[in-house]
Amino acid sequence: MGRVFLPVKRRAAFLFVNRYVVHAAILAIIIFVSFINLGGRQVRAESFGRESLLYFLVSQDETFVVETVTSVAESPLPSRLSYMDDLSLNSFSHTDEAFIGSDYVTTVTGVSVSSPTLLGASESMAPRDKVETYTIGEGNTLGQIADRFGLSLNTILWANNLTFRSIIRPGASLRIPPVDGVLYKVKKGDTVAKIAKTYSSETEKILAFNNLGEKSSLTVGSELMIPDGRPPAPAPITSYSTPIGNVFNRSTSVPTWDNSGDKSRGSAAGKGTWVWPTDWRVITQYYKGWRHTGIDIDGDYSTNNIAAADGVVVWAGWRNGYGLTVEIDHGNGIVTRYGHHSKIGVKIGDVLKAGDPTGKTGTTGRSTGTHLHFEVIKNGKFQNPLDYIR
């Protein structure tokens, strides 16, 4: 029995006691673990758990085309050009993760990894308390002048009775207020409290900045600086109503792929008066407040992104997770943001009209397919873009 079993035991023990075998086993384990780590995907806090079956069952409807928007004018059908070869997947993954809480999502405009070059002024900007006069030089834009004096573009426009379509020429003069806000000429019957209410400012700020006492009387024709003020919004020009039956009969359709590869068209639309911000009209993700800060509109590398309304470009370049981004200031505290461009065709300070192209649709930044991420920001808060575009 010993002659039969003892040799077998020695051969089995050899695997555990021979140092060369042990070294080889440890080396194999190290190589295996290293390969797994190198091939593994990075797990972020915001993406934890997204590979689970539960997440797929709950969120799968958010990655499909949810609406196709059409207008009176015919819009081009999506072509087969896409960053993916599989046509059946073209519209299913063209979204992003621009959620409140993401490290790159912000309502602050014109700030990113880098800042635009100013006019080359070498002097430091000391606090000012009086209105200054600036002579426009060759190549100056309103956006650059505002940056130089540390003011918002709106402040410069309001102080000089300009609009986004105004043309400035070298040699002309601009009035430069000391701080952001509105310059106001006192009229008969005005009070500080009334002015503060009309221009959305605070009585204490107006009194302090203009060195006025609480009982000081205002002189008709004198000029006051209203810090952080803004002109009152113009009254609505038109309104409309709809029969109550339309509320209950409204229907939307989810586009699908037919045998030819084209998308079927839906019937829903935004309810605003701005133009649609890109060539295609296929929504792949809705605005959901904290969940998603804008809408995602499908496109490919030949699609143009378009200014939704008249305004001035206040940012054009890389912006963290938004990728190549354009931001347009439309006045009255409203800014639009166009994310994930593949190419940008505008620069800071450009004055655009509604419908002017800003660049080409792409998938730069944190994006899962060629599409436009479109945001509307009003007074520092995200808005539903479908309330503005049509």
C-alpha positions as CSV (number, residue, x, y, z in Angstrom):
1,M,0.0,0.0,0.0
2,G,2.9,2.3,0.9
3,R,4.5,1.7,-2.5
4,V,1.2,2.7,-4.2
5,F,0.1,5.8,-2.3
6,L,3.3,7.4,-1.0
7,P,4.6,8.4,-4.4
8,V,1.3,10.0,-5.3
9,K,1.3,12.1,-2.0
10,R,4.8,13.2,-2.7
11,R,3.9,14.4,-6.2
12,A,0.9,16.4,-4.7
13,A,3.0,17.9,-2.0
14,F,5.6,18.9,-4.6
15,L,3.1,21.6,-5.9
16,F,3.0,23.3,-2.5
17,V,6.5,23.0,-1.2
18,N,8.7,23.5,-4.2
19,R,9.8,27.2,-4.3
20,Y,9.9,27.5,-8.1
21,V,6.3,26.3,-8.4
22,V,5.2,28.8,-5.7
23,H,7.1,31.7,-7.4
24,A,5.5,30.9,-10.8
25,A,2.0,30.8,-9.2
26,I,2.5,34.2,-7.6
27,L,3.7,35.7,-10.9
28,A,0.7,34.3,-12.7
29,I,-1.6,35.8,-10.2
30,I,0.1,39.3,-10.5
31,I,-0.2,39.2,-14.3
32,F,-3.9,38.2,-14.1
33,V,-4.8,40.9,-11.6
34,S,-2.9,43.6,-13.6
35,F,-4.6,42.6,-16.8
36,I,-8.1,42.9,-15.1
37,N,-7.3,46.3,-13.7
38,L,-5.9,47.7,-17.0
39,G,-8.9,46.4,-18.9
40,G,-11.5,47.5,-16.3
41,R,-13.7,50.6,-16.7
42,Q,-13.3,53.6,-14.4
43,V,-16.2,53.8,-12.0
44,R,-17.3,57.4,-11.1
45,A,-19.6,58.3,-8.2
46,E,-22.3,59.5,-10.6
47,S,-22.1,56.3,-12.7
48,F,-22.0,53.8,-9.9
49,G,-24.5,51.0,-10.3
50,R,-25.4,51.8,-14.0
51,E,-24.3,48.4,-15.1
52,S,-26.8,46.6,-13.0
53,L,-30.0,44.9,-14.3
54,L,-32.2,47.1,-12.1
55,Y,-30.7,50.3,-13.6
56,F,-31.3,49.0,-17.1
57,L,-34.9,48.1,-16.4
58,V,-35.7,51.5,-14.8
59,S,-33.8,53.9,-17.2
60,Q,-33.8,52.2,-20.5
61,D,-36.6,54.3,-21.8
62,E,-34.5,57.5,-21.4
63,T,-32.0,56.5,-24.0
64,F,-34.4,56.0,-26.8
65,V,-35.8,58.7,-29.1
66,V,-38.6,60.2,-27.1
67,E,-40.0,62.8,-29.6
68,T,-39.7,64.0,-33.1
69,V,-40.5,67.7,-33.5
70,T,-41.8,69.0,-36.8
71,S,-42.7,72.5,-37.9
72,V,-44.7,74.0,-40.8
73,A,-41.5,74.2,-42.9
74,E,-40.1,70.9,-44.1
75,S,-37.0,69.8,-42.2
76,P,-34.4,67.5,-43.7
77,L,-34.6,63.8,-42.8
78,P,-31.7,62.4,-40.9
79,S,-29.1,60.9,-43.2
80,R,-27.2,57.6,-42.5
81,L,-24.0,59.6,-41.6
82,S,-23.2,58.9,-37.9
83,Y,-20.4,58.1,-35.6
84,M,-21.8,54.5,-35.3
85,D,-21.9,51.9,-38.1
86,D,-25.1,50.2,-36.8
87,L,-28.0,52.3,-38.2
88,S,-30.4,50.8,-35.7
89,L,-28.5,52.4,-32.9
90,N,-28.1,55.9,-34.3
91,S,-30.8,57.6,-32.3
92,F,-30.8,55.5,-29.2
93,S,-27.5,56.6,-27.6
94,H,-27.2,60.3,-28.7
95,T,-27.5,61.8,-25.2
96,D,-25.4,63.1,-22.4
97,E,-25.2,63.2,-18.6
98,A,-25.7,66.9,-18.0
99,F,-27.4,66.5,-14.6
100,I,-27.5,68.9,-11.6
101,G,-24.6,67.7,-9.4
102,S,-22.3,66.8,-12.3
103,D,-19.0,68.5,-11.7
104,Y,-19.1,70.5,-15.0
105,V,-22.8,71.6,-15.0
106,T,-23.1,75.3,-14.1
107,T,-25.4,78.2,-14.8
108,V,-22.4,80.6,-14.8
109,T,-21.6,81.7,-18.3
110,G,-18.3,82.7,-19.9
111,V,-16.1,80.8,-17.4
112,S,-14.2,77.5,-18.2
113,V,-10.8,76.0,-18.2
114,S,-9.4,79.1,-19.9
115,S,-10.5,82.7,-20.1
116,P,-10.7,84.8,-23.3
117,T,-7.8,87.2,-24.0
118,L,-8.6,90.8,-22.9
119,L,-7.6,93.9,-24.8
120,G,-4.1,93.9,-23.5
121,A,-4.5,96.5,-20.8
122,S,-1.6,96.5,-18.4
123,E,-3.2,98.6,-15.7
124,S,-4.9,96.9,-12.8
125,M,-8.6,97.6,-12.4
126,A,-9.1,99.6,-9.2
127,P,-12.6,100.1,-7.9
128,R,-14.4,102.9,-9.7
129,D,-17.2,105.2,-8.5
130,K,-17.8,107.4,-11.6
131,V,-18.8,106.9,-15.2
132,E,-15.9,106.8,-17.6
133,T,-15.6,107.4,-21.3
134,Y,-13.9,104.8,-23.5
135,T,-12.8,105.5,-27.1
136,I,-13.3,102.4,-29.4
137,G,-10.2,101.2,-31.1
138,E,-9.6,99.0,-34.1
139,G,-10.7,95.4,-33.7
140,N,-12.6,96.1,-30.4
141,T,-15.8,94.3,-29.7
142,L,-18.4,95.1,-27.1
143,G,-17.7,91.8,-25.4
144,Q,-14.0,92.6,-25.1
145,I,-14.7,96.1,-23.8
146,A,-17.0,94.6,-21.1
147,D,-14.3,92.1,-20.1
148,R,-11.7,94.8,-19.8
149,F,-13.7,96.8,-17.3
150,G,-15.0,93.8,-15.5
151,L,-18.6,94.5,-16.4
152,S,-21.4,92.4,-18.0
153,L,-22.2,93.0,-21.7
154,N,-25.7,94.1,-20.8
155,T,-24.4,96.9,-18.6
156,I,-22.5,98.4,-21.5
157,L,-25.5,98.0,-23.9
158,W,-27.9,99.7,-21.4
159,A,-25.6,102.6,-20.6
160,N,-25.2,103.5,-24.3
161,N,-28.7,102.7,-25.6
162,L,-27.4,99.9,-27.8
163,T,-28.8,96.6,-28.8
164,F,-27.3,93.3,-29.9
165,R,-27.6,94.4,-33.5
166,S,-25.9,97.8,-33.0
167,I,-22.7,98.4,-34.9
168,I,-19.7,100.1,-33.2
169,R,-17.0,102.0,-35.1
170,P,-13.4,102.9,-34.2
171,G,-13.2,106.4,-32.8
172,A,-16.7,106.4,-31.3
173,S,-17.1,106.8,-27.5
174,L,-18.8,104.6,-25.0
175,R,-20.0,105.4,-21.5
176,I,-18.6,102.9,-19.0
177,P,-20.5,102.6,-15.7
178,P,-18.5,102.0,-12.5
179,V,-20.3,98.7,-11.6
180,D,-22.9,96.3,-13.2
181,G,-26.3,97.8,-13.3
182,V,-28.3,100.7,-14.9
183,L,-27.6,104.4,-15.3
184,Y,-30.9,106.2,-14.6
185,K,-31.9,109.9,-15.1
186,V,-34.2,111.1,-12.4
187,K,-37.7,112.1,-13.4
188,K,-40.4,114.1,-11.7
189,G,-42.2,112.1,-9.0
190,D,-39.4,109.5,-8.6
191,T,-38.3,108.1,-5.3
192,V,-35.4,105.8,-4.4
193,A,-37.8,103.1,-3.4
194,K,-39.8,103.4,-6.6
195,I,-36.7,103.3,-8.7
196,A,-35.3,100.3,-6.8
197,K,-38.6,98.4,-7.3
198,T,-38.8,99.2,-11.1
199,Y,-35.2,98.2,-11.8
200,S,-35.0,95.1,-9.5
201,S,-32.4,96.6,-7.2
202,E,-32.3,97.5,-3.4
203,T,-32.9,100.8,-1.9
204,E,-29.9,100.5,0.4
205,K,-27.5,99.8,-2.5
206,I,-28.7,102.9,-4.4
207,L,-28.4,105.2,-1.4
208,A,-25.0,103.9,-0.5
209,F,-23.4,104.0,-3.9
210,N,-24.8,107.5,-4.7
211,N,-23.9,108.9,-1.3
212,L,-27.6,109.7,-0.5
213,G,-29.1,109.9,2.9
214,E,-32.5,108.3,3.7
215,K,-34.1,111.8,3.7
216,S,-32.2,113.2,0.7
217,S,-34.4,114.6,-2.1
218,L,-33.7,113.6,-5.7
219,T,-33.0,116.3,-8.3
220,V,-34.9,116.0,-11.6
221,G,-32.4,115.4,-14.4
222,S,-29.6,114.1,-12.2
223,E,-28.1,110.6,-12.9
224,L,-28.1,107.8,-10.5
225,M,-26.2,104.5,-10.6
226,I,-28.5,101.6,-9.8
227,P,-26.1,98.7,-8.7
228,D,-27.2,95.2,-9.9
229,G,-30.3,96.8,-11.5
230,R,-31.8,95.7,-14.8
231,P,-34.4,97.4,-17.0
232,P,-38.0,96.1,-16.6
233,A,-38.9,93.4,-19.1
234,P,-41.1,94.6,-22.0
235,A,-44.8,93.7,-21.8
236,P,-45.9,90.7,-23.9
237,I,-46.9,91.7,-27.4
238,T,-49.2,88.8,-28.2
239,S,-51.1,86.0,-26.4
240,Y,-53.0,83.0,-27.6
241,S,-55.5,80.5,-26.3
242,T,-56.5,77.0,-27.3
243,P,-59.8,75.1,-27.0
244,I,-60.1,73.0,-23.8
245,G,-60.6,69.9,-26.0
246,N,-57.1,70.2,-27.4
247,V,-55.7,69.7,-23.9
248,F,-57.3,66.2,-23.7
249,N,-56.8,65.3,-27.3
250,R,-53.1,66.1,-27.6
251,S,-51.0,63.2,-28.7
252,T,-47.3,62.6,-29.2
253,S,-45.7,59.8,-31.2
254,V,-42.4,58.0,-30.6
255,P,-40.4,57.8,-33.8
256,T,-39.2,54.4,-35.0
257,W,-37.0,53.1,-37.8
258,D,-38.7,51.9,-40.9
259,N,-37.2,49.6,-43.5
260,S,-35.6,52.4,-45.4
261,G,-33.6,53.6,-42.4
262,D,-35.4,57.0,-42.1
263,K,-37.2,58.2,-38.9
264,S,-40.9,58.7,-38.8
265,R,-42.1,62.2,-38.0
266,G,-44.0,63.3,-34.8
267,S,-46.4,66.1,-34.3
268,A,-45.3,67.8,-31.0
269,A,-43.5,71.2,-30.9
270,G,-42.1,73.7,-28.5
271,K,-44.4,76.6,-27.5
272,G,-42.0,79.6,-27.8
273,T,-41.2,82.0,-30.6
274,W,-37.5,81.3,-31.0
275,V,-36.1,79.2,-33.9
276,W,-35.2,75.6,-33.6
277,P,-31.5,75.4,-32.6
278,T,-30.3,72.7,-35.1
279,D,-31.1,71.2,-38.4
280,W,-32.7,68.0,-37.2
281,R,-35.8,67.9,-35.1
282,V,-35.4,64.6,-33.2
283,I,-35.3,64.9,-29.4
284,T,-33.4,62.1,-27.7
285,Q,-33.6,63.4,-24.1
286,Y,-36.0,65.9,-22.4
287,Y,-35.4,68.6,-19.9
288,K,-35.9,67.2,-16.4
289,G,-34.8,69.9,-14.0
290,W,-32.2,68.5,-11.7
291,R,-32.2,65.2,-13.7
292,H,-31.2,66.8,-17.1
293,T,-30.5,70.5,-17.5
294,G,-31.5,70.9,-21.2
295,I,-32.7,68.9,-24.2
296,D,-30.7,66.6,-26.4
297,I,-31.4,66.9,-30.2
298,D,-30.1,64.2,-32.5
299,G,-27.7,65.1,-35.4
300,D,-24.6,64.0,-37.2
301,Y,-21.3,65.7,-38.2
302,S,-23.0,67.5,-41.1
303,T,-25.7,69.1,-39.0
304,N,-25.5,72.8,-38.2
305,N,-26.2,74.1,-34.7
306,I,-28.1,77.4,-34.9
307,A,-28.6,80.5,-32.7
308,A,-32.1,80.3,-31.3
309,A,-32.5,84.1,-31.0
310,D,-30.6,87.4,-31.5
311,G,-27.7,87.8,-29.2
312,V,-24.0,88.2,-28.6
313,V,-21.5,85.3,-28.2
314,V,-20.1,85.4,-24.7
315,W,-18.3,82.1,-24.8
316,A,-16.9,80.0,-27.7
317,G,-14.5,77.2,-26.8
318,W,-13.9,74.2,-24.7
319,R,-16.0,74.0,-21.5
320,N,-15.3,70.9,-19.5
321,G,-18.0,68.2,-19.9
322,Y,-19.9,70.3,-22.4
323,G,-17.0,69.9,-24.8
324,L,-16.8,72.6,-27.6
325,T,-19.4,75.0,-26.4
326,V,-21.0,78.3,-27.6
327,E,-23.0,80.6,-25.2
328,I,-25.1,83.5,-26.4
329,D,-26.4,86.3,-24.3
330,H,-29.9,87.4,-25.4
331,G,-30.4,90.2,-22.9
332,N,-32.9,90.4,-20.0
333,G,-30.9,87.8,-18.1
334,I,-31.3,85.0,-20.7
335,V,-28.4,83.0,-22.0
336,T,-28.5,79.9,-24.3
337,R,-25.8,77.2,-24.3
338,Y,-25.0,74.9,-27.2
339,G,-22.8,71.9,-26.2
340,H,-20.8,69.1,-27.8
341,H,-19.9,70.9,-31.1
342,S,-17.4,69.2,-33.4
343,K,-16.4,72.6,-34.9
344,I,-17.2,76.1,-33.7
345,G,-17.7,78.8,-36.3
346,V,-18.1,81.9,-34.1
347,K,-16.0,83.8,-31.6
348,I,-16.6,85.9,-28.4
349,G,-18.2,89.2,-29.3
350,D,-19.8,88.1,-32.5
351,V,-23.4,89.5,-32.9
352,L,-25.7,86.8,-34.2
353,K,-29.2,86.9,-35.5
354,A,-31.7,84.1,-35.0
355,G,-30.9,81.3,-37.4
356,D,-27.2,82.1,-37.8
357,P,-25.0,78.9,-37.5
358,T,-22.7,78.5,-34.5
359,G,-20.9,75.5,-35.7
360,K,-21.3,71.8,-36.5
361,T,-22.9,69.1,-34.3
362,G,-20.5,66.7,-32.6
363,T,-19.9,64.5,-29.6
364,T,-17.1,66.3,-27.7
365,G,-17.1,66.3,-23.9
366,R,-19.2,63.9,-21.9
367,S,-21.4,62.7,-24.8
368,T,-22.6,59.4,-26.0
369,G,-23.2,60.2,-29.7
370,T,-23.5,63.1,-32.1
371,H,-26.1,65.5,-30.8
372,L,-26.8,69.0,-29.6
373,H,-27.2,69.6,-25.8
374,F,-29.2,72.9,-25.7
375,E,-29.8,74.8,-22.5
376,V,-31.7,78.0,-21.6
377,I,-30.5,79.9,-18.5
378,K,-32.5,82.8,-17.1
379,N,-31.2,84.8,-14.2
380,G,-29.0,81.9,-13.1
381,K,-31.6,79.2,-13.3
382,F,-32.1,76.5,-15.9
383,Q,-35.4,76.7,-17.9
384,N,-37.3,74.2,-20.0
385,P,-36.0,75.0,-23.6
386,L,-39.3,73.9,-25.1
387,D,-40.9,77.0,-23.5
388,Y,-38.7,79.2,-25.8
389,I,-38.1,77.4,-29.1
390,R,-40.8,76.3,-31.6
